């Protein structure tokens, strides 16, 4: 079951990264607060200005790589 969520998260990260963050990272872990707002807004700005960095940012957040630096 985890591999299905991983594949769906990857596909959604490529199609629409902010939705992937909401569906597969923030809502299941209930991380609502300052970090959520910052990462969500940064991801939306990255997607509006440059699409590829938005995808990279979503993948980093989803796999927990960026959590080490926050």
C-alpha positions in Angstrom: 0.0 0.0 0.0 2.9 2.4 0.7 4.2 1.9 -2.8 0.9 3.0 -4.3 0.9 6.2 -2.2 4.5 6.8 -3.3 3.7 6.4 -7.0 0.6 8.6 -6.7 2.7 11.2 -4.8 5.3 11.3 -7.5 2.8 11.6 -10.2 0.9 14.4 -8.4 4.2 16.1 -7.7 4.9 16.3 -11.4 1.4 17.4 -12.4 0.6 19.9 -9.5 3.2 20.1 -6.7 1.2 22.1 -4.2 -1.6 19.6 -4.2 0.9 16.8 -3.7 2.2 18.6 -0.6 -1.3 18.9 0.8 -2.5 15.4 0.0 0.5 13.3 0.8 2.6 15.2 3.3 0.8 17.9 5.4 -2.7 16.5 5.9 -1.7 12.9 6.9 0.9 14.1 9.4 -1.2 17.1 10.5 1.7 19.5 10.3 -0.3 22.6 10.4 1.6 25.7 11.5 4.5 27.9 10.6 6.5 25.3 8.6 3.4 24.3 6.6 2.6 27.9 5.6 6.2 28.7 4.6 6.7 25.6 2.5 3.2 25.8 0.9 3.6 29.4 -0.1 7.2 28.9 -1.3 6.0 26.0 -3.4 3.2 28.0 -4.9 5.6 30.9 -5.8 8.1 28.5 -7.3 5.3 26.9 -9.4 4.1 30.2 -10.6 7.5 31.6 -11.5 9.4 28.4 -12.5 7.6 25.1 -12.7 10.6 22.8 -12.4 11.9 24.2 -9.0 8.3 23.8 -7.7 8.5 20.1 -8.6 11.9 19.7 -7.0 10.8 21.5 -3.8 7.7 19.3 -3.5 9.7 16.1 -3.9 12.3 17.3 -1.3 9.5 18.0 1.2 7.7 14.8 0.5 10.7 12.6 1.0 11.8 14.5 4.0 15.1 15.7 2.7 14.4 19.4 3.2 13.2 18.8 6.8 16.8 18.5 7.9 17.5 22.1 6.9 14.4 23.7 8.4 
